[in-house]
C-alpha cells in the first residue's frame, strides 16, 4: 500500500481545496455465520468434527468528487472454533478496500486495494464467502465494450501467498468474453509462470432454455516442469415455470503429469464456493463433475435450491484438490494415490439451501449438505470411512 500513498495524498489535498464539492457517505457491513462439519477427513476414528462461529464487520466511508471516488473500508474478522480436541479463535484486522477511482469520460481507472472479479469468477474473484475474503493491491482500467485491464498482488487470501503477481486483459465480443491472464509466483518447489487463455459465452438456445460455455487453456512452467493444462464448463438451464428452474451442468479440469510435463490445471484465485458443491471439497483442478439442480422461488424474495453432484478425479494418479487449491487431507496425509489404483470415483454430494432477502440491506440463508464417499476415498481410508455432513446459518446486514 506504500506505493499508492502519494496518489491518496494528492487526492485528499485536492479534495480539501474543493471541500464544497465533496460528498461523504459512511456505511457498515456485518455478517454472522455458524457452521458445523463432521468427519472432515471422512475417517471416523480421528474425531475431527468442527463447529465455527464467524463474525465479519466492515465499516467504510466513500468520498465522491466531480471526477473521482475514494473508498476506504476496514475489516474485523473473527472466527471462534470448537473441536473435540481443542477450542481456539482466529482474528484479522485490516483494510478490505482502500482505493481511488478516477472517471475518465466513459472510462475508469482504479488504483489501490480493491475487489476484482473476472466474468463468473471461475478464475479470478474476491471469494466473499470466506470470512476474511480476498483483496487485491493493484491497478485496474475499464472501458466501454467490456475492456478490462488489471494487474495486482494478493494481500488477503485463504492461504498466504506473498510473492504472487497476476495481470490480465479481458474484452467482450459478439462471441463472448475473451480473457488472457498471467500469473507469476515464487514457491519452495520453484518459480511458477502460468499463461491462461479463457473464453466465456452465454446465450439462449430456446424460448425457455439458456446455455453457457467456459473453457480455459494453460501453458507455462511449474517449477522444473512445463505446464500444458485445460478446463471446461457447460451448463443448460431451463425454466419449467415462472418460479422453477432446472440446471444440468458438467465441469472438468485436467490433472496429472507425464515426464517433464505437468497437466494439472491451475485454478488461479476464484470464488469456488459458488460452483462445485456447497461443502467446498472441490476446485476446478483435476476433477470431473456432473450436477443436476432445481431452483425454486418460494416467495417474492425467497429461493430454495436442491443440488446433486457426482464427482470424480480427471487423473487417478493426481491429488484430490479442494476449493482453496490445495490437496484435501485424509487420515494419512494428502488424498493422493500416485499409482492410480484407488480409482477415480470421489462420491456424491447433495445440497439443500434456502435464502431470504428481508430488505435491500439484510438477508438470511440456511443450508445443509452431505457427501457420500466413493471408491477413491474408501480405498484410501479403509474400514473407518464415514460420510461427511455440513450445515450453516447466516445473517447479513448493511447500514
C-alpha positions as CSV (number, residue, x, y, z in Angstrom):
1,X,0.0,0.0,0.0
2,X,3.0,2.3,0.4
3,X,3.2,2.6,-3.4
4,X,-0.3,4.2,-3.5
5,X,0.3,6.7,-0.7
6,X,1.3,9.6,-3.0
7,X,-1.9,9.1,-5.0
8,X,-4.1,9.1,-1.9
9,X,-2.2,12.2,-0.6
10,X,-2.7,14.1,-3.8
11,X,-6.4,13.3,-4.0
12,X,-7.0,14.2,-0.4
13,X,-5.2,17.5,-0.9
14,X,-7.3,18.2,-4.0
15,X,-10.5,17.3,-2.0
16,X,-9.5,19.8,0.7
17,X,-9.2,22.6,-1.8
18,X,-12.7,21.7,-3.2
19,X,-14.4,20.8,0.0
20,X,-17.8,22.1,-1.1
21,X,-17.8,19.6,-4.0
22,X,-17.1,16.5,-1.8
23,X,-19.9,14.2,-0.8
24,X,-19.2,11.8,2.1
25,X,-21.1,8.6,2.9
26,X,-20.5,6.2,5.7
27,X,-21.6,2.6,5.8
28,X,-21.2,-0.7,7.8
29,X,-21.5,-4.2,6.5
30,X,-22.0,-7.0,9.1
31,X,-22.2,-10.8,8.6
32,X,-22.6,-13.6,11.1
33,X,-22.4,-17.3,10.2
34,X,-22.4,-20.5,12.2
35,X,-21.0,-23.7,10.5
36,X,-20.8,-27.3,11.6
37,X,-18.8,-30.0,9.8
38,X,-18.5,-33.7,10.7
39,X,-15.7,-36.1,9.7
40,X,-13.6,-33.6,7.7
41,X,-11.2,-36.4,6.5
42,X,-14.0,-38.9,6.1
43,X,-12.4,-41.1,8.8
44,X,-14.4,-41.7,11.9
45,X,-11.6,-42.6,14.4
46,X,-9.9,-39.2,14.0
47,X,-12.8,-37.3,15.7
48,X,-12.2,-34.1,13.7
49,X,-15.8,-32.7,13.9
50,X,-15.7,-28.9,13.9
51,X,-18.0,-26.0,14.7
52,X,-17.3,-22.4,13.9
53,X,-18.9,-19.1,14.5
54,X,-17.7,-16.4,12.1
55,X,-18.1,-12.7,12.6
56,X,-17.2,-10.0,10.0
57,X,-17.7,-6.3,10.4
58,X,-16.7,-3.8,7.7
59,X,-17.0,-0.1,8.5
60,X,-16.5,2.1,5.4
61,X,-16.6,5.6,4.0
62,X,-16.9,6.8,0.5
63,X,-15.8,10.3,-0.7
64,X,-17.2,11.4,-4.1
65,X,-15.7,14.3,-6.0
66,X,-16.5,15.5,-9.5
67,X,-14.3,13.1,-11.3
68,X,-13.0,10.7,-8.6
69,X,-14.1,8.5,-5.8
70,X,-12.2,7.4,-2.7
71,X,-13.3,4.3,-0.9
72,X,-11.9,3.2,2.4
73,X,-13.3,0.1,4.1
74,X,-11.9,-1.6,7.2
75,X,-12.4,-5.1,8.2
76,X,-12.6,-7.0,11.5
77,X,-13.0,-10.8,11.0
78,X,-13.2,-13.2,13.9
79,X,-13.7,-17.0,14.0
80,X,-14.4,-18.9,17.1
81,X,-13.7,-22.6,16.6
82,X,-14.7,-25.6,18.6
83,X,-13.3,-29.1,18.0
84,X,-13.2,-32.3,20.1
85,X,-9.5,-31.8,20.8
86,X,-9.3,-28.0,21.4
87,X,-11.0,-24.7,21.1
88,X,-9.4,-21.6,19.6
89,X,-10.1,-18.4,17.8
90,X,-8.7,-16.6,14.7
91,X,-8.7,-12.8,14.4
92,X,-7.9,-10.5,11.5
93,X,-7.9,-6.7,11.4
94,X,-7.0,-5.0,8.1
95,X,-8.3,-2.8,5.3
96,X,-10.7,-4.7,3.0
97,X,-10.6,-1.8,0.4
98,X,-8.6,1.3,0.0
99,X,-8.7,2.7,-3.5
100,X,-9.1,5.8,-5.6
101,X,-11.2,5.5,-8.7
102,X,-10.9,8.2,-11.5
103,X,-13.6,8.8,-14.0
104,X,-12.0,9.4,-17.4
105,X,-15.1,10.1,-19.5
106,X,-16.7,6.8,-20.1
107,X,-13.5,5.0,-18.9
108,X,-12.5,4.3,-15.3
109,X,-9.1,3.9,-13.6
110,X,-8.9,2.3,-10.1
111,X,-5.7,2.3,-8.0
112,X,-5.2,0.7,-4.6
113,X,-6.7,-2.2,-2.7
114,X,-9.8,-3.4,-4.4
115,X,-12.1,-6.4,-5.3
116,X,-11.5,-7.7,-8.8
117,X,-13.9,-10.2,-10.4
118,X,-13.5,-11.6,-13.9
119,X,-16.5,-13.0,-15.6
120,X,-18.3,-15.6,-13.4
121,X,-15.3,-15.7,-11.1
122,X,-14.2,-19.2,-12.0
123,X,-10.6,-17.9,-12.3
124,X,-10.4,-14.5,-10.6
125,X,-12.8,-13.4,-7.8
126,X,-13.0,-11.8,-4.3
127,X,-14.2,-15.0,-2.6
128,X,-16.6,-13.2,-0.3
129,X,-17.8,-16.4,1.2
130,X,-14.6,-16.6,3.2
131,X,-14.6,-14.7,6.4
132,X,-11.5,-12.6,5.5
133,X,-12.2,-12.7,1.8
134,X,-9.7,-11.8,-0.9
135,X,-8.2,-8.3,-1.6
136,X,-6.0,-7.2,-4.5
137,X,-3.4,-4.4,-4.3
138,X,-3.1,-3.1,-7.8
139,X,-4.4,-1.1,-10.7
140,X,-7.4,-1.6,-13.0
141,X,-8.6,0.1,-16.2
142,X,-12.1,-0.4,-17.5
143,X,-13.6,1.0,-20.8
144,X,-16.8,0.7,-22.8
145,X,-17.2,-2.6,-24.7
146,X,-16.1,-4.7,-21.8
147,X,-12.4,-3.9,-22.0
148,X,-10.8,-4.7,-18.6
149,X,-7.1,-4.5,-17.9
150,X,-5.6,-5.1,-14.4
151,X,-2.5,-6.1,-12.5
152,X,-2.3,-6.9,-8.8
153,X,-0.6,-8.6,-5.9
154,X,-2.7,-10.5,-3.4
155,X,-2.8,-9.0,0.0
156,X,-5.5,-11.2,1.6
157,X,-6.3,-14.7,0.6
158,X,-7.4,-18.1,2.0
159,X,-3.7,-19.0,2.1
160,X,-0.9,-16.6,2.4
161,X,0.8,-16.1,-1.0
162,X,3.2,-13.1,-0.6
163,X,5.0,-13.4,-3.9
164,X,2.2,-13.9,-6.4
165,X,1.6,-11.4,-9.2
166,X,-1.4,-11.5,-11.6
167,X,-2.1,-9.5,-14.7
168,X,-4.9,-9.8,-17.2
169,X,-6.8,-8.3,-20.0
170,X,-10.4,-9.1,-21.0
171,X,-12.7,-7.9,-23.7
172,X,-16.4,-8.6,-24.7
173,X,-17.1,-9.7,-28.2
174,X,-20.2,-10.9,-30.0
175,X,-19.0,-14.5,-29.4
176,X,-18.5,-13.9,-25.7
177,X,-15.8,-12.7,-23.2
178,X,-12.2,-13.5,-24.1
179,X,-9.5,-13.1,-21.5
180,X,-5.8,-13.6,-21.1
181,X,-4.3,-14.0,-17.6
182,X,-0.7,-14.2,-16.5
183,X,0.4,-15.5,-13.1
184,X,3.9,-15.4,-11.6
185,X,4.8,-16.9,-8.2
186,X,7.9,-18.0,-6.3
187,X,7.4,-21.2,-4.3
188,X,9.6,-23.7,-2.5
189,X,9.1,-26.0,-5.4
190,X,10.4,-23.4,-7.9
191,X,9.2,-20.5,-9.9
192,X,5.7,-20.6,-11.5
193,X,4.7,-18.8,-14.6
194,X,1.2,-19.6,-16.0
195,X,-0.4,-18.2,-19.1
196,X,-4.2,-18.7,-19.3
197,X,-6.5,-18.1,-22.3
198,X,-10.2,-18.1,-21.2
199,X,-13.4,-17.8,-23.1
200,X,-17.0,-17.4,-21.6
201,X,-20.1,-17.5,-23.7
202,X,-23.8,-17.2,-22.6
203,X,-26.9,-17.2,-24.7
204,X,-30.4,-18.6,-25.4
205,X,-30.9,-21.9,-27.2
206,X,-34.7,-21.8,-26.9
207,X,-37.5,-19.6,-25.5
208,X,-37.1,-21.0,-22.0
209,X,-33.6,-22.5,-22.2
210,X,-30.2,-20.8,-21.7
211,X,-26.7,-22.2,-22.2
212,X,-23.3,-21.2,-21.1
213,X,-19.8,-22.5,-22.0
214,X,-16.5,-21.6,-20.5
215,X,-13.2,-23.1,-21.4
216,X,-9.6,-22.3,-20.5
217,X,-6.2,-23.5,-21.8
218,X,-2.9,-23.0,-19.9
219,X,0.8,-23.2,-20.7
220,X,3.9,-22.1,-18.8
221,X,6.2,-23.6,-16.2
222,X,5.5,-25.0,-12.8
223,X,8.9,-25.4,-11.1
224,X,11.0,-27.7,-13.3
225,X,8.0,-28.9,-15.3
226,X,6.4,-27.4,-18.4
227,X,2.6,-26.8,-18.0
228,X,0.0,-27.9,-20.5
229,X,-3.5,-27.9,-19.0
230,X,-7.1,-27.2,-19.8
231,X,-10.6,-27.0,-18.2
232,X,-14.2,-26.7,-19.3
233,X,-17.6,-25.8,-18.1
234,X,-21.0,-26.5,-19.7
235,X,-24.4,-25.6,-18.3
236,X,-28.0,-25.7,-19.6
237,X,-30.8,-24.0,-17.6
238,X,-34.5,-24.5,-18.4
239,X,-37.5,-22.6,-16.9
240,X,-40.1,-25.2,-16.1
241,X,-42.3,-22.3,-14.9
242,X,-42.1,-18.8,-13.7
243,X,-40.8,-20.0,-10.3
244,X,-39.0,-23.2,-11.1
245,X,-35.6,-23.6,-13.0
246,X,-33.6,-26.7,-13.5
247,X,-29.8,-26.8,-14.2
248,X,-27.8,-29.5,-15.9
249,X,-24.1,-28.9,-15.6
250,X,-20.8,-30.6,-16.4
251,X,-17.3,-29.4,-15.3
252,X,-13.9,-30.8,-15.8
253,X,-10.2,-29.8,-15.3
254,X,-7.1,-31.7,-16.3
255,X,-4.6,-33.2,-13.9
256,X,-1.6,-35.5,-13.7
257,X,1.9,-35.3,-15.1
258,X,3.9,-37.0,-17.7
259,X,7.7,-36.9,-17.8
260,X,8.7,-33.2,-17.6
261,X,5.2,-32.0,-18.2
262,X,2.5,-31.0,-15.7
263,X,-1.1,-31.4,-16.8
264,X,-2.7,-30.1,-13.5
265,X,-4.9,-27.1,-14.3
266,X,-4.2,-24.0,-12.1
267,X,-7.5,-22.7,-10.8
268,X,-5.8,-19.3,-10.0
269,X,-7.8,-17.2,-7.5
270,X,-11.5,-17.9,-8.0
271,X,-14.7,-17.9,-5.9
272,X,-15.2,-21.6,-6.0
273,X,-17.9,-21.7,-3.3
274,X,-20.4,-20.7,-6.0
275,X,-19.7,-23.7,-8.3
276,X,-18.7,-27.2,-7.2
277,X,-20.9,-28.0,-4.2
278,X,-21.6,-26.0,-1.1
279,X,-19.2,-28.1,1.0
280,X,-16.1,-26.6,-0.8
281,X,-14.5,-30.0,-1.3
282,X,-13.6,-29.4,-4.9
283,X,-11.9,-26.8,-7.1
284,X,-11.5,-26.5,-10.8
285,X,-8.4,-28.8,-10.7
286,X,-8.0,-32.5,-11.6
287,X,-11.8,-33.1,-11.4
288,X,-14.9,-34.1,-13.2
289,X,-18.4,-33.1,-12.1
290,X,-21.9,-33.8,-13.3
291,X,-24.6,-31.8,-11.5
292,X,-28.4,-31.5,-11.5
293,X,-30.0,-28.7,-9.7
294,X,-33.5,-27.3,-9.0
295,X,-34.0,-23.7,-8.1
296,X,-37.5,-22.9,-6.7
297,X,-38.8,-19.4,-5.8
298,X,-41.0,-19.9,-2.7
299,X,-41.8,-16.3,-2.2
300,X,-41.2,-12.8,-3.6
301,X,-37.7,-12.7,-2.1
302,X,-37.1,-16.4,-1.1
303,X,-35.3,-19.2,-3.0
304,X,-34.9,-22.9,-2.3
305,X,-32.1,-24.8,-4.0
306,X,-31.6,-28.6,-4.2
307,X,-28.5,-29.8,-5.9
308,X,-26.9,-33.2,-6.7
309,X,-23.2,-33.5,-7.6
310,X,-21.4,-36.6,-8.8
311,X,-17.6,-36.1,-8.5
312,X,-14.6,-37.9,-9.8
313,X,-10.9,-37.3,-10.5
314,X,-9.7,-36.5,-14.0
315,X,-6.4,-38.3,-13.5
316,X,-6.4,-41.1,-10.8
317,X,-2.7,-40.6,-10.1
318,X,-3.0,-36.9,-9.2
319,X,-4.4,-35.5,-5.9
320,X,-8.0,-34.6,-5.0
321,X,-7.9,-30.7,-4.7
322,X,-10.3,-28.7,-2.6
323,X,-11.9,-25.3,-3.2
324,X,-8.8,-23.5,-1.8
325,X,-6.5,-25.0,-4.4
326,X,-4.6,-27.4,-2.1
327,X,-5.0,-31.1,-1.8
328,X,-7.7,-32.4,0.6
329,X,-6.2,-34.3,3.6
330,X,-7.1,-37.8,4.7
331,X,-6.1,-39.6,7.9
332,X,-2.6,-40.3,6.5
333,X,-1.9,-37.1,4.7
334,X,-3.0,-35.7,1.3
335,X,-5.7,-37.6,-0.7
336,X,-3.4,-38.9,-3.5
337,X,-2.5,-42.2,-4.9
338,X,0.4,-42.0,-7.3
339,X,-0.3,-45.5,-8.6
340,X,-3.8,-44.6,-9.6
341,X,-5.0,-47.9,-8.1
342,X,-7.6,-46.3,-5.7
343,X,-9.8,-45.3,-8.7
344,X,-11.4,-42.1,-9.7
345,X,-14.8,-42.0,-8.0
346,X,-14.8,-39.4,-5.3
347,X,-18.5,-39.7,-4.4
348,X,-21.8,-37.7,-4.4
349,X,-22.8,-34.5,-2.7
350,X,-26.4,-33.3,-2.1
351,X,-27.0,-29.7,-1.1
352,X,-30.2,-28.1,0.2
353,X,-30.1,-24.3,0.7
354,X,-32.7,-21.6,1.5
355,X,-32.1,-17.8,1.1
356,X,-34.4,-15.0,2.1
357,X,-33.9,-11.3,1.3
358,X,-35.6,-9.4,4.1
359,X,-35.0,-5.9,2.6
360,X,-32.3,-4.3,0.4
361,X,-30.0,-4.1,3.5
362,X,-30.4,-7.6,5.1
363,X,-30.8,-11.3,4.2
364,X,-30.7,-14.7,5.9
365,X,-29.5,-18.1,4.5
366,X,-29.6,-21.6,5.7
367,X,-28.1,-24.8,4.3
368,X,-27.3,-28.4,4.9
369,X,-25.3,-30.9,2.8
370,X,-23.8,-34.3,2.9
371,X,-21.1,-36.1,0.9
372,X,-21.3,-39.9,0.3
373,X,-17.7,-41.0,-0.4
374,X,-16.8,-43.1,-3.5
375,X,-14.3,-45.8,-4.1
376,X,-11.3,-43.5,-4.1
377,X,-12.0,-42.3,-0.6
378,X,-13.0,-45.8,0.7
379,X,-9.8,-47.3,-0.8
380,X,-7.6,-44.7,0.9
381,X,-9.4,-44.7,4.3
382,X,-10.4,-48.3,4.7
383,X,-12.9,-49.5,7.2
384,X,-13.0,-46.2,9.1
385,X,-14.6,-44.4,6.2
386,X,-17.5,-42.1,7.1
387,X,-19.9,-39.8,5.3
388,X,-19.3,-36.1,5.8
389,X,-22.1,-33.7,6.9
390,X,-22.1,-29.9,6.8
391,X,-24.6,-27.1,7.7
392,X,-24.7,-23.4,8.2
393,X,-26.9,-20.4,9.1
394,X,-26.0,-16.9,8.1
395,X,-27.3,-13.4,8.6
396,X,-26.1,-10.4,6.6
397,X,-27.0,-6.7,7.5
398,X,-25.9,-3.4,5.9
399,X,-26.3,0.0,7.5
